[in-house]
Amino acid sequence: MKNKIKIIIGLLAVIIIGAIFINRPKTDNTVTIYGWGGDQRVNEWIDNELAPYASENYGIEVVRVPMNIDEILMKLTNEKNYNNNGSIDVIWINGENFYYAKQYDLLYGPFLNKTENAQKYVDLEGPEATVDFGYSTEGYEAPWGKAQFVFVHDKELLPEPPKNSEELKELVKNNPGIFTYPEATDFVGSAFIRTVIYDIIGYENIKDLPADYEIIKEAVMPAMNYLNEIKPYLWKEGKTYPKDSAQLDGLYQDKDVYIAMDYNANKALSKVKDKSWSESTKTFVWEKGTPFNTHYLAIAANSPHVENSIKLIEAALSPEMQISKANLSGWGDLPVLEYDSLSVNEQKSLDEALTPQDQYKNSILSYDELSKHKQPELRADLVTIIEKVWEDVVLFGKQ
């Protein structure tokens, strides 16, 4: 009997100790960053620059998880509905996707004012920190980089690229099959559609409209009619579109099309340098300009590592990482830090990072030239409706 009692007491002790161990606070130093993984330069920069810097300076282990933003939002939604603890920490996000996530309480915040590097180096009252596609960020995301939509052409195949929508129409009608663009569900494809709208209708005539499908459809129909007009002259006769910009990049690389496009104004430089694209590649913009925006880092509302997430964002906003990210030899993403907030040495390093130093420097437009042709982004709710109108009117041919 005594032995049985001892065994029972021993088992109870094991159960109690196990329960204490299981329920004690975790000291996990990892942090996940979820975002689009379709650009190898971005992936390599996160893995080889940001992650080691965050580990050395903030003691955290960064785990990059490549995933399309629509899948990220679905995962966030499902985990919120069915699980108290999520698996997503930091999210690379902006525009309509931020609008959706904020609207459905999928984000943690406000946190921006809690980050020391944002206070030191970012204009917290400026539009880049306060407005994302026309909507207040309210401190729920941190500006991470800036981008501008550009076209890419091969000078040997296409010496004079089109400067507006009319010239593009003339080009494709005379040379069927050499041009296409990604579907509106792709960020770059959506930006191209807005560029056409800016050129034909004008940003000022769209930006203040209410988020009503019928009103927006009526306003943008001249642009949709234009896209339908050129549709038969596109790659594959417009019967199919590239699913994303990565597929379009491949078509351009294989010379199936003569024009590519991207929301990273400097990507062409690295594509030329790594021999993916011809040395005759050059970026260009349209006369009336192209969309310009900021992209951000946010934190999931049910992040299991909120403290580590803030540390990662601190690392991403450090002068060292912002300068590294801007370097044209790598990602080439424009920084969000205020130039005057940097030290003299940091300013010098940033200037050097943004200046091509080799024979490929003519592959991209200068920052000054880009600035002269930048157009603001539309509100996120308008962008969502425009994408739906394109899908209905152009993709499926509904009127």
N, C-alpha and C positions, 0 to 999 in steps of 0.2 A: 504493500500500500504506500509506504514511504517513497519507494522508488517511482511509483506512478505519480505521486504528488510532485516529486522533483522534476519529472519529465514535463508535467503540465506547466509548472512554474517556469521551466526553461523555455518551453514553446511560447508562453505568454511574453517572456522577456524578449525573445527574438522578434515577435510580432510588434511589440511596442517600440523596440529600437529601430526596426525596419520602417515603421510608420514615421518615426521622428526623422529618419534619414531621407525618406521619400519627400516629406513635406518641408524640409528645411529650405531656406532661400538658396537659389542657384547662384553660383558665382561665374556663370558662363560669360566669357569675354568676347563672344562672336557677335556680329551684326550683319544682317543680309541687306543687300542692295538689289532691288528688282528694277529691271528696265529693258528696253529694246536691245537685243544682242546682235543686230544685223550688220553692225559696222565694226570690223576687226580692229581698226585704229582706236575706237572707243574702248573696246574690250581690253586691248593690250594696255591702254593707259590706266584703266581702273586696276587691272591685275598687277602691273609692273611699276606703277608710280603711286597711285592713291593708296592702295592696300599696304604696301611696305611703309609709307609715310605715316599712315594711321596707326600701324602696329608699333612703330618706333616711338612716335610722339604721344600717342593716346592709349597705348596698351590694348588695342582691340584687334580682333581678327576679322577682316572683311571677306564676306562670301558673296560673290557676284552671281546672281541668278538671272540668266537671259530669258525674257518672256515678253510677249507683245502686251501693250498696255490694256487692250480689251480683256485679255486673259487675266491680267493682274487685277483689274477692277472686278471681274467675276469672282476671282479667288477671295478678294477682300470682302465682297458681299456675302459669299457663302460662309466664310469663316466668322463673320459678324453674326450671321443668322443661326449658325449651328455650333459655334465653338467660342468659349470665353477667351481662349488664348490663340492668337494668330501665329503665322509663320513668317509674315512679311514685316520687315523693319523700315528701311528707307526705300522710297519710290522715286524714280526719275519720271517727272510728270510735267505737264503744263496744259494750258488751254481748256478745251471742252472736257478733257479727262479730269483735270483738277476741279472744274465746275461740277461735274457729276459726283466725284468723290466727296467734295465739300458738302454738296447738297444732301447726300445720303449719310452724312456723319461717319465717313470711313477714314477720316484723318485725325491725327492727334494735334492738339494745339490750343491756343497759339504758343509757338516756341521761338519765333525768330528773335524776339528781344532778349531771349535767354542765352543767345550765342554771342560770345565775346568777339569773335572775328567779324560777325555781321555789324556789331556796334562800332568796331574800329574802322572797318574798310568799306562798308556798304552804305549808300544813301538810303536810310530807312524811311525817309519821307518821299523819296522819288518814285516815279511810276514803276520802275523795274522791281521794287520791293513791295509795292502796294497794289498793283493792278496786273492781272493776268488775263489777256484776251478780254479786256473790258470789265472784269469783275474784281472786286476787292479781295485780296488774299488774306487779310485780317491776321497776318502772322502765321498762317498755316503752311507756308512753304517758304523756302529760302532760295533766292536767285542763285543759279549755279553757272550759267553761261548765256551768251547771246548768239543769235543766229539770224541769217538773212537768206531768203530763197534766191538761188541763182540757176541759170541754165549753163550747160556745158556743150561745147561743140568741137569737132575735129576740124582744124583749119585746112587740112589737106582735102578733106571730103566736102567741107562746107566753108569756103573762105569768108563769106559774108553772112553771118547769122541774122535771123529776123529781129527787128527792133520793136515790133509790136504784133498784135494779133492779126492784123491785115497782112503783114508780110509773111507771117507764119502760114496763113491760109494759102497765100500764093505759092509758097514753097512746097507745101504738102500736095497741093493739086497738081503741081508740075512734076513732083517726085514722089509718087505714091509709095507708102510703106516705110519711109525713112524716119518717121516720127511716131511716137506714142507717149502716153503718160500713165502713171499708176492710177488704180481705182481711187475713188474719193475716200474710201475707208483707210487708205494709207495717208500718213501725215504729209508726205511730199506731194502725192497726187491731189490732195485737198488744197494744198498751197498753190499748185498750178492753176486749179480752177478759180481760186480767189484772185490770182494774178490776171487771169482773163477777165474776170468781173471788174477789177480795178481799171483795166485798160479800156474796156468797152463801156462800162457804166459809170465807174468812178467810186472811189472809197467814200467820199463825202455824201454820195447819194444813197448809200446803203447803211452806214454805220449807226444811225439813230432810229432805224426802223424797229417796230415791235417784233417780238419773237413769235410771229404768226405765219404758219406755213403758206397760206394763200397769198398773204401780202408779200412775203419774201419771194415766192415763186413768180409772181407777177413782175416784181422788180428785177429779178435776175434772168428772166426769159430771153432777153437779147443775147446774153452770154451762153445760155443753154442752146439756143438756136444756132449760134456760131459753132459750138462744140458738136452739135448734130450735123452741121454742114460739112465739117472736116472729117467726120467719123469714117466715111467710106474710104478715105485716102490715108488712114492710119495704118500702122503695122497690123498685119492679119486682117486688114480691111475693117478695123474697128470692131470685129466680132468678139474679140477678147482683149483684155487689158492686163498689163503686168499687175500682179497682186501687191507688190511693194516696190520701193525704190531700189532694193538690192537686185531684184529681177531686171529692172530697167538698166541698172549698172552693167549687168551681164550682157544685155543686148547691145549696149553701146560698146563694150569691150570687144565683142565679136563683130562689130561693125554692121550689125543688123539694122541699127538705127544710127542716125548721125548726131542726135541731140540727147543728152541726159539732163538731169536736174537734181537739185538737192537743197536741203535747208541748212547745210553747212557750207558756207561760202568758200571755205579753204580745203575742202576734201579733195578736190581735183589735184591739188599739188602732191599730196601723198600718193594718190592713184598713179600719177605720172612717174613719181620717183620710184615706186615699187614695180614699175613696168606693167602694171595692170592696164593702164590706158596709154595711148599713143602720146609721144612727146609733142605732137601738134595739137594737143588738147588745150582749150582755153575757156574760162568762164565768161559769161556775159549776162547782162540784165536788160530789161525793156526800158524804153524811154520814160514811161510814166512810173517806173519803179516796181519794186517787188516787196512782198510782206517781210517784216522784220519783227522778231520777238525775243523773249527771254524764256529759257527753260529752267526748271526748278527741281529742288529736292524736297520731298515731304516725308512725313512719318505716319505709318499706319496707326489707326486709332487703337487697335489691339496688339500693337507691337510688343513682343516679349522682352525687348531690349531698348526701352526708350532712352535711358541714359547713354548707352553706347551709340544709339542713333544720333543723338545730339553731338556726341564726340566725333562721329564720322562727318557730320555736316560742318563742324568746326574745322576739321582737317581739310575738307573740300573748299572752304572759304579762306584758307590761309594763303598769304601771298605766294609761298613756295609752290603750292598746288595750282593756284590760278595761273601763275606764270608758266608752269610746266604744261598745263592743259592748253594754253594759248600757243605753245611752241609749234611752229609750222612743220617741224620735222616729225611731230607726233599727231595728236588729235587736231590741233589748230583751231580750237574753240575759243571764241572771244571772251575775255574776262568780264566779270561784273563789278570788280573792285573800283573804287574811286581812285583815279590816277594820283591825285594830290595827297591821298592818304598814305601812299607808299613812300618808303625811304628813297633817297637818291640812288642807291645801289639797286633797289628793287625796280625803280623806274627804268633804269638802264637795262636791267635784265629783261623786263617786259618789252622794251623797244626792240631789243635784239631778237626776242622770241617771235615777234610779229613781222620781222623783216626777212624775207627769203634771201639766202646767201649763196645761191647756186644758179646753175644754168636754167633751172626750171622756174625761176621767179616770175616769168611772164605768163605762167599757167593760170594765175589767179588775179582778180581785180584787187586793187589796193583798198585798204580800209577807208580811205578818203573817198574813193570812187563809189564804194558801196554806200557810204553814208549819204551821198548826194542822191541816191536812188532808193532810199528805204521808205516804205509805207507802213503805217500802223496796222496792227491786226484788228480784225473785227471781234465783236463780243462772241464769247463761246457759244451762247445759245443760237446766235445767227449762223455760226459756222456749222453747227449740227444740222440745222434746217437746210442750209445750202447743200450739204452732202446728201441729204435725203432727196432734195429736188433733183440733183444730178443723177442719183440712182434711179429715180422714177422716170425722168424725162430723157436722159441720155442712155443710160445702161439698159433700161427696159422699154424705152420708146413710148412711155405713156405721155399723154398731153393733158 
